[in-house]
Amino acid sequence: MTAARSRIKTGKASLIGGIAVGIATMVLWVAVTRDLGFSGGAALALGVAVSVGLATWIRVADL
């Protein structure tokens, strides 16, 4: 007899939480960079990378 494989079921809350954290991070990133005087595509691209990274981390960490 073989043991049945169990699969981890991800919840909808982690998906929604990850998206919310990503959006909030991007909004705060834009606000802080504008106040500090940084502008341009490089600052925006770095903000998108940080936001996506945090959103993915929240999604995966909630498993």
Secondary structure, DSSP 8 states (H G I E B T S, - for coil): -----------HHHHHHHHHHHHHHHHHHHHHHHHHT--SHHHHHHHHHHHHHHHHHHHHHT-
